[in-house]
């Protein structure tokens, strides 16, 4: 980070809360986002874009026009509103370390957990490499924070 500038990296769930007025977390997340300094940056990972593209494809399976429009609107807003952070070699190196530490820490159901949590570990690795504050209320990120004190984490739902 440069000077006092902070970079926030929003998890996919946080992006969804921002634009889902029915979510119990919508107002709290909006309030926190609105209170971010003008010199700070709010960004998302390219992996969040991937996850939302999957969400659009999945929504079409349900033939629910309202759901499809909601997901597409969130996707459009996301592309217009946030800096998108690409994957990087530095992020890959942090991911490798994190995945190994997580493998050691999470002994039961390991193979299943690693398959499910790989994208989350990639986003955490990106946040560490970019010295960004990761914003999520997912339990896995609390576990990562316990393993890696250099992982900056905030939960805007509280």
Biotite code that builds the C-alpha atoms (Angstrom):
import biotite.structure as struc

atoms = struc.array([
    struc.Atom([0.000, 0.000, 0.000], chain_id="A", res_id=1, res_name="UNK", atom_name="CA", element="C"),
    struc.Atom([1.177, 3.491, -0.683], chain_id="A", res_id=2, res_name="UNK", atom_name="CA", element="C"),
    struc.Atom([1.209, 6.014, 2.173], chain_id="A", res_id=3, res_name="UNK", atom_name="CA", element="C"),
    struc.Atom([-2.023, 5.782, 4.054], chain_id="A", res_id=4, res_name="UNK", atom_name="CA", element="C"),
    struc.Atom([-3.990, 4.271, 1.160], chain_id="A", res_id=5, res_name="UNK", atom_name="CA", element="C"),
    struc.Atom([-5.793, 1.059, 1.967], chain_id="A", res_id=6, res_name="UNK", atom_name="CA", element="C"),
    struc.Atom([-6.852, -1.534, -0.582], chain_id="A", res_id=7, res_name="UNK", atom_name="CA", element="C"),
    struc.Atom([-9.911, -3.591, 0.238], chain_id="A", res_id=8, res_name="UNK", atom_name="CA", element="C"),
    struc.Atom([-10.477, -6.853, -1.605], chain_id="A", res_id=9, res_name="UNK", atom_name="CA", element="C"),
    struc.Atom([-14.126, -7.898, -1.428], chain_id="A", res_id=10, res_name="UNK", atom_name="CA", element="C"),
    struc.Atom([-15.136, -11.539, -1.344], chain_id="A", res_id=11, res_name="UNK", atom_name="CA", element="C"),
    struc.Atom([-17.950, -12.621, -3.659], chain_id="A", res_id=12, res_name="UNK", atom_name="CA", element="C"),
    struc.Atom([-20.432, -12.805, -0.788], chain_id="A", res_id=13, res_name="UNK", atom_name="CA", element="C"),
    struc.Atom([-19.673, -9.215, 0.212], chain_id="A", res_id=14, res_name="UNK", atom_name="CA", element="C"),
    struc.Atom([-20.293, -8.024, -3.354], chain_id="A", res_id=15, res_name="UNK", atom_name="CA", element="C"),
    struc.Atom([-23.607, -9.878, -3.358], chain_id="A", res_id=16, res_name="UNK", atom_name="CA", element="C"),
    struc.Atom([-24.658, -8.365, -0.012], chain_id="A", res_id=17, res_name="UNK", atom_name="CA", element="C"),
    struc.Atom([-24.007, -4.873, -1.391], chain_id="A", res_id=18, res_name="UNK", atom_name="CA", element="C"),
    struc.Atom([-26.667, -5.293, -4.038], chain_id="A", res_id=19, res_name="UNK", atom_name="CA", element="C"),
    struc.Atom([-29.195, -7.602, -2.442], chain_id="A", res_id=20, res_name="UNK", atom_name="CA", element="C"),
    struc.Atom([-31.637, -5.426, -0.554], chain_id="A", res_id=21, res_name="UNK", atom_name="CA", element="C"),
    struc.Atom([-33.246, -8.587, 0.865], chain_id="A", res_id=22, res_name="UNK", atom_name="CA", element="C"),
    struc.Atom([-29.992, -9.688, 2.491], chain_id="A", res_id=23, res_name="UNK", atom_name="CA", element="C"),
    struc.Atom([-29.853, -9.094, 6.248], chain_id="A", res_id=24, res_name="UNK", atom_name="CA", element="C"),
    struc.Atom([-26.293, -7.817, 5.669], chain_id="A", res_id=25, res_name="UNK", atom_name="CA", element="C"),
    struc.Atom([-27.026, -5.328, 2.865], chain_id="A", res_id=26, res_name="UNK", atom_name="CA", element="C"),
    struc.Atom([-27.303, -2.172, 4.972], chain_id="A", res_id=27, res_name="UNK", atom_name="CA", element="C"),
    struc.Atom([-24.291, -2.924, 7.178], chain_id="A", res_id=28, res_name="UNK", atom_name="CA", element="C"),
    struc.Atom([-22.068, -3.661, 4.163], chain_id="A", res_id=29, res_name="UNK", atom_name="CA", element="C"),
    struc.Atom([-23.290, -0.572, 2.281], chain_id="A", res_id=30, res_name="UNK", atom_name="CA", element="C"),
    struc.Atom([-22.614, 1.621, 5.303], chain_id="A", res_id=31, res_name="UNK", atom_name="CA", element="C"),
    struc.Atom([-19.052, 0.325, 5.629], chain_id="A", res_id=32, res_name="UNK", atom_name="CA", element="C"),
    struc.Atom([-18.401, 0.740, 1.893], chain_id="A", res_id=33, res_name="UNK", atom_name="CA", element="C"),
    struc.Atom([-19.741, 4.298, 1.960], chain_id="A", res_id=34, res_name="UNK", atom_name="CA", element="C"),
    struc.Atom([-17.405, 5.177, 4.856], chain_id="A", res_id=35, res_name="UNK", atom_name="CA", element="C"),
    struc.Atom([-14.264, 4.158, 2.971], chain_id="A", res_id=36, res_name="UNK", atom_name="CA", element="C"),
    struc.Atom([-11.911, 7.095, 2.415], chain_id="A", res_id=37, res_name="UNK", atom_name="CA", element="C"),
    struc.Atom([-11.671, 8.527, -1.096], chain_id="A", res_id=38, res_name="UNK", atom_name="CA", element="C"),
    struc.Atom([-7.966, 7.703, -1.137], chain_id="A", res_id=39, res_name="UNK", atom_name="CA", element="C"),
    struc.Atom([-8.681, 4.017, -0.460], chain_id="A", res_id=40, res_name="UNK", atom_name="CA", element="C"),
    struc.Atom([-9.450, 1.462, -3.141], chain_id="A", res_id=41, res_name="UNK", atom_name="CA", element="C"),
    struc.Atom([-12.174, -1.173, -3.178], chain_id="A", res_id=42, res_name="UNK", atom_name="CA", element="C"),
    struc.Atom([-11.334, -4.034, -5.488], chain_id="A", res_id=43, res_name="UNK", atom_name="CA", element="C"),
    struc.Atom([-12.399, -7.564, -6.371], chain_id="A", res_id=44, res_name="UNK", atom_name="CA", element="C"),
    struc.Atom([-10.472, -10.581, -7.571], chain_id="A", res_id=45, res_name="UNK", atom_name="CA", element="C"),
    struc.Atom([-10.866, -11.881, -11.097], chain_id="A", res_id=46, res_name="UNK", atom_name="CA", element="C"),
    struc.Atom([-12.019, -15.040, -9.292], chain_id="A", res_id=47, res_name="UNK", atom_name="CA", element="C"),
    struc.Atom([-15.069, -13.137, -8.040], chain_id="A", res_id=48, res_name="UNK", atom_name="CA", element="C"),
    struc.Atom([-15.860, -12.341, -11.673], chain_id="A", res_id=49, res_name="UNK", atom_name="CA", element="C"),
    struc.Atom([-15.536, -16.055, -12.464], chain_id="A", res_id=50, res_name="UNK", atom_name="CA", element="C"),
    struc.Atom([-17.858, -16.959, -9.581], chain_id="A", res_id=51, res_name="UNK", atom_name="CA", element="C"),
    struc.Atom([-20.484, -14.456, -10.715], chain_id="A", res_id=52, res_name="UNK", atom_name="CA", element="C"),
    struc.Atom([-20.321, -15.761, -14.298], chain_id="A", res_id=53, res_name="UNK", atom_name="CA", element="C"),
    struc.Atom([-21.047, -19.203, -12.871], chain_id="A", res_id=54, res_name="UNK", atom_name="CA", element="C"),
    struc.Atom([-23.912, -17.655, -10.881], chain_id="A", res_id=55, res_name="UNK", atom_name="CA", element="C"),
    struc.Atom([-25.420, -16.247, -14.084], chain_id="A", res_id=56, res_name="UNK", atom_name="CA", element="C"),
    struc.Atom([-25.173, -19.624, -15.821], chain_id="A", res_id=57, res_name="UNK", atom_name="CA", element="C"),
    struc.Atom([-26.661, -21.392, -12.795], chain_id="A", res_id=58, res_name="UNK", atom_name="CA", element="C"),
    struc.Atom([-29.520, -18.866, -12.495], chain_id="A", res_id=59, res_name="UNK", atom_name="CA", element="C"),
    struc.Atom([-30.579, -19.565, -16.075], chain_id="A", res_id=60, res_name="UNK", atom_name="CA", element="C"),
    struc.Atom([-31.082, -23.230, -15.117], chain_id="A", res_id=61, res_name="UNK", atom_name="CA", element="C"),
    struc.Atom([-33.860, -22.148, -12.729], chain_id="A", res_id=62, res_name="UNK", atom_name="CA", element="C"),
    struc.Atom([-35.760, -20.221, -15.419], chain_id="A", res_id=63, res_name="UNK", atom_name="CA", element="C"),
    struc.Atom([-36.304, -17.458, -12.850], chain_id="A", res_id=64, res_name="UNK", atom_name="CA", element="C"),
    struc.Atom([-36.241, -14.133, -14.687], chain_id="A", res_id=65, res_name="UNK", atom_name="CA", element="C"),
    struc.Atom([-36.011, -12.089, -11.464], chain_id="A", res_id=66, res_name="UNK", atom_name="CA", element="C"),
    struc.Atom([-33.033, -14.120, -10.237], chain_id="A", res_id=67, res_name="UNK", atom_name="CA", element="C"),
    struc.Atom([-31.306, -13.933, -13.627], chain_id="A", res_id=68, res_name="UNK", atom_name="CA", element="C"),
    struc.Atom([-31.763, -10.146, -13.769], chain_id="A", res_id=69, res_name="UNK", atom_name="CA", element="C"),
    struc.Atom([-30.573, -9.726, -10.181], chain_id="A", res_id=70, res_name="UNK", atom_name="CA", element="C"),
    struc.Atom([-27.382, -11.725, -10.800], chain_id="A", res_id=71, res_name="UNK", atom_name="CA", element="C"),
    struc.Atom([-26.725, -9.954, -14.116], chain_id="A", res_id=72, res_name="UNK", atom_name="CA", element="C"),
    struc.Atom([-27.256, -6.547, -12.496], chain_id="A", res_id=73, res_name="UNK", atom_name="CA", element="C"),
    struc.Atom([-24.804, -7.399, -9.718], chain_id="A", res_id=74, res_name="UNK", atom_name="CA", element="C"),
    struc.Atom([-22.332, -8.573, -12.338], chain_id="A", res_id=75, res_name="UNK", atom_name="CA", element="C"),
    struc.Atom([-22.635, -5.345, -14.365], chain_id="A", res_id=76, res_name="UNK", atom_name="CA", element="C"),
    struc.Atom([-22.294, -3.188, -11.250], chain_id="A", res_id=77, res_name="UNK", atom_name="CA", element="C"),
    struc.Atom([-19.249, -5.163, -10.207], chain_id="A", res_id=78, res_name="UNK", atom_name="CA", element="C"),
    struc.Atom([-17.477, -4.577, -13.511], chain_id="A", res_id=79, res_name="UNK", atom_name="CA", element="C"),
    struc.Atom([-18.334, -0.866, -13.458], chain_id="A", res_id=80, res_name="UNK", atom_name="CA", element="C"),
    struc.Atom([-17.587, -0.154, -9.788], chain_id="A", res_id=81, res_name="UNK", atom_name="CA", element="C"),
    struc.Atom([-14.482, -2.052, -8.746], chain_id="A", res_id=82, res_name="UNK", atom_name="CA", element="C"),
    struc.Atom([-10.867, -2.430, -9.729], chain_id="A", res_id=83, res_name="UNK", atom_name="CA", element="C"),
    struc.Atom([-10.349, -6.046, -10.758], chain_id="A", res_id=84, res_name="UNK", atom_name="CA", element="C"),
    struc.Atom([-7.185, -7.686, -9.450], chain_id="A", res_id=85, res_name="UNK", atom_name="CA", element="C"),
    struc.Atom([-5.746, -10.348, -11.750], chain_id="A", res_id=86, res_name="UNK", atom_name="CA", element="C"),
    struc.Atom([-3.983, -13.453, -10.600], chain_id="A", res_id=87, res_name="UNK", atom_name="CA", element="C"),
    struc.Atom([-0.236, -13.011, -10.127], chain_id="A", res_id=88, res_name="UNK", atom_name="CA", element="C"),
    struc.Atom([2.902, -14.984, -9.475], chain_id="A", res_id=89, res_name="UNK", atom_name="CA", element="C"),
    struc.Atom([3.132, -13.419, -5.991], chain_id="A", res_id=90, res_name="UNK", atom_name="CA", element="C"),
    struc.Atom([-0.442, -14.448, -5.265], chain_id="A", res_id=91, res_name="UNK", atom_name="CA", element="C"),
    struc.Atom([0.308, -17.973, -6.524], chain_id="A", res_id=92, res_name="UNK", atom_name="CA", element="C"),
    struc.Atom([3.280, -18.210, -4.161], chain_id="A", res_id=93, res_name="UNK", atom_name="CA", element="C"),
    struc.Atom([1.129, -17.125, -1.204], chain_id="A", res_id=94, res_name="UNK", atom_name="CA", element="C"),
    struc.Atom([-1.603, -19.559, -2.312], chain_id="A", res_id=95, res_name="UNK", atom_name="CA", element="C"),
    struc.Atom([0.899, -22.432, -2.309], chain_id="A", res_id=96, res_name="UNK", atom_name="CA", element="C"),
    struc.Atom([2.005, -21.628, 1.234], chain_id="A", res_id=97, res_name="UNK", atom_name="CA", element="C"),
    struc.Atom([-1.580, -21.127, 2.434], chain_id="A", res_id=98, res_name="UNK", atom_name="CA", element="C"),
    struc.Atom([-2.865, -24.343, 0.892], chain_id="A", res_id=99, res_name="UNK", atom_name="CA", element="C"),
    struc.Atom([-0.066, -26.322, 2.509], chain_id="A", res_id=100, res_name="UNK", atom_name="CA", element="C"),
    struc.Atom([-0.630, -24.673, 5.915], chain_id="A", res_id=101, res_name="UNK", atom_name="CA", element="C"),
    struc.Atom([-4.375, -25.279, 5.554], chain_id="A", res_id=102, res_name="UNK", atom_name="CA", element="C"),
    struc.Atom([-3.727, -28.928, 4.595], chain_id="A", res_id=103, res_name="UNK", atom_name="CA", element="C"),
    struc.Atom([-1.731, -29.395, 7.788], chain_id="A", res_id=104, res_name="UNK", atom_name="CA", element="C"),
    struc.Atom([-4.255, -27.487, 9.928], chain_id="A", res_id=105, res_name="UNK", atom_name="CA", element="C"),
    struc.Atom([-7.416, -29.175, 8.587], chain_id="A", res_id=106, res_name="UNK", atom_name="CA", element="C"),
    struc.Atom([-6.830, -32.880, 9.001], chain_id="A", res_id=107, res_name="UNK", atom_name="CA", element="C"),
    struc.Atom([-10.330, -34.364, 8.670], chain_id="A", res_id=108, res_name="UNK", atom_name="CA", element="C"),
    struc.Atom([-12.217, -34.407, 5.344], chain_id="A", res_id=109, res_name="UNK", atom_name="CA", element="C"),
    struc.Atom([-9.110, -32.859, 3.866], chain_id="A", res_id=110, res_name="UNK", atom_name="CA", element="C"),
    struc.Atom([-9.497, -33.771, 0.205], chain_id="A", res_id=111, res_name="UNK", atom_name="CA", element="C"),
    struc.Atom([-13.105, -32.595, 0.138], chain_id="A", res_id=112, res_name="UNK", atom_name="CA", element="C"),
    struc.Atom([-12.260, -29.334, 1.964], chain_id="A", res_id=113, res_name="UNK", atom_name="CA", element="C"),
    struc.Atom([-9.292, -28.559, -0.301], chain_id="A", res_id=114, res_name="UNK", atom_name="CA", element="C"),
    struc.Atom([-11.416, -28.965, -3.432], chain_id="A", res_id=115, res_name="UNK", atom_name="CA", element="C"),
    struc.Atom([-14.140, -26.720, -2.031], chain_id="A", res_id=116, res_name="UNK", atom_name="CA", element="C"),
    struc.Atom([-11.817, -24.120, -0.519], chain_id="A", res_id=117, res_name="UNK", atom_name="CA", element="C"),
    struc.Atom([-9.241, -23.754, -3.319], chain_id="A", res_id=118, res_name="UNK", atom_name="CA", element="C"),
    struc.Atom([-10.766, -20.552, -4.756], chain_id="A", res_id=119, res_name="UNK", atom_name="CA", element="C"),
    struc.Atom([-11.008, -19.053, -1.256], chain_id="A", res_id=120, res_name="UNK", atom_name="CA", element="C"),
    struc.Atom([-7.353, -19.877, -0.635], chain_id="A", res_id=121, res_name="UNK", atom_name="CA", element="C"),
    struc.Atom([-6.431, -18.295, -3.988], chain_id="A", res_id=122, res_name="UNK", atom_name="CA", element="C"),
    struc.Atom([-8.275, -15.103, -3.032], chain_id="A", res_id=123, res_name="UNK", atom_name="CA", element="C"),
    struc.Atom([-6.600, -15.040, 0.383], chain_id="A", res_id=124, res_name="UNK", atom_name="CA", element="C"),
    struc.Atom([-3.211, -15.503, -1.303], chain_id="A", res_id=125, res_name="UNK", atom_name="CA", element="C"),
    struc.Atom([-4.015, -12.583, -3.606], chain_id="A", res_id=126, res_name="UNK", atom_name="CA", element="C"),
    struc.Atom([-4.973, -10.395, -0.636], chain_id="A", res_id=127, res_name="UNK", atom_name="CA", element="C"),
    struc.Atom([-1.723, -11.214, 1.165], chain_id="A", res_id=128, res_name="UNK", atom_name="CA", element="C"),
    struc.Atom([0.378, -10.584, -1.958], chain_id="A", res_id=129, res_name="UNK", atom_name="CA", element="C"),
    struc.Atom([-1.347, -7.222, -2.554], chain_id="A", res_id=130, res_name="UNK", atom_name="CA", element="C"),
    struc.Atom([-1.310, -6.282, 1.149], chain_id="A", res_id=131, res_name="UNK", atom_name="CA", element="C"),
    struc.Atom([-5.069, -5.838, 0.838], chain_id="A", res_id=132, res_name="UNK", atom_name="CA", element="C"),
    struc.Atom([-7.668, -6.062, 3.562], chain_id="A", res_id=133, res_name="UNK", atom_name="CA", element="C"),
    struc.Atom([-9.903, -8.983, 2.636], chain_id="A", res_id=134, res_name="UNK", atom_name="CA", element="C"),
    struc.Atom([-13.599, -8.405, 3.341], chain_id="A", res_id=135, res_name="UNK", atom_name="CA", element="C"),
    struc.Atom([-15.728, -11.483, 4.014], chain_id="A", res_id=136, res_name="UNK", atom_name="CA", element="C"),
    struc.Atom([-17.809, -13.171, 6.669], chain_id="A", res_id=137, res_name="UNK", atom_name="CA", element="C"),
    struc.Atom([-17.003, -16.713, 5.499], chain_id="A", res_id=138, res_name="UNK", atom_name="CA", element="C"),
    struc.Atom([-15.688, -18.965, 8.246], chain_id="A", res_id=139, res_name="UNK", atom_name="CA", element="C"),
    struc.Atom([-12.683, -20.197, 6.248], chain_id="A", res_id=140, res_name="UNK", atom_name="CA", element="C"),
    struc.Atom([-11.123, -16.738, 6.251], chain_id="A", res_id=141, res_name="UNK", atom_name="CA", element="C"),
    struc.Atom([-11.203, -16.636, 10.052], chain_id="A", res_id=142, res_name="UNK", atom_name="CA", element="C"),
    struc.Atom([-9.343, -19.965, 9.996], chain_id="A", res_id=143, res_name="UNK", atom_name="CA", element="C"),
    struc.Atom([-6.779, -18.530, 7.578], chain_id="A", res_id=144, res_name="UNK", atom_name="CA", element="C"),
    struc.Atom([-6.346, -15.463, 9.828], chain_id="A", res_id=145, res_name="UNK", atom_name="CA", element="C"),
    struc.Atom([-5.489, -17.763, 12.762], chain_id="A", res_id=146, res_name="UNK", atom_name="CA", element="C"),
    struc.Atom([-2.799, -19.458, 10.656], chain_id="A", res_id=147, res_name="UNK", atom_name="CA", element="C"),
    struc.Atom([-1.472, -16.298, 9.005], chain_id="A", res_id=148, res_name="UNK", atom_name="CA", element="C"),
    struc.Atom([-1.445, -13.099, 11.066], chain_id="A", res_id=149, res_name="UNK", atom_name="CA", element="C"),
    struc.Atom([-0.308, -11.209, 7.941], chain_id="A", res_id=150, res_name="UNK", atom_name="CA", element="C"),
    struc.Atom([-3.725, -11.938, 6.388], chain_id="A", res_id=151, res_name="UNK", atom_name="CA", element="C"),
    struc.Atom([-5.725, -8.748, 6.918], chain_id="A", res_id=152, res_name="UNK", atom_name="CA", element="C"),
    struc.Atom([-9.426, -9.530, 7.363], chain_id="A", res_id=153, res_name="UNK", atom_name="CA", element="C"),
    struc.Atom([-12.564, -7.494, 8.041], chain_id="A", res_id=154, res_name="UNK", atom_name="CA", element="C"),
    struc.Atom([-16.184, -8.567, 8.323], chain_id="A", res_id=155, res_name="UNK", atom_name="CA", element="C"),
    struc.Atom([-18.478, -5.754, 7.197], chain_id="A", res_id=156, res_name="UNK", atom_name="CA", element="C"),
    struc.Atom([-21.654, -7.652, 8.107], chain_id="A", res_id=157, res_name="UNK", atom_name="CA", element="C"),
    struc.Atom([-21.310, -6.739, 11.798], chain_id="A", res_id=158, res_name="UNK", atom_name="CA", element="C"),
])
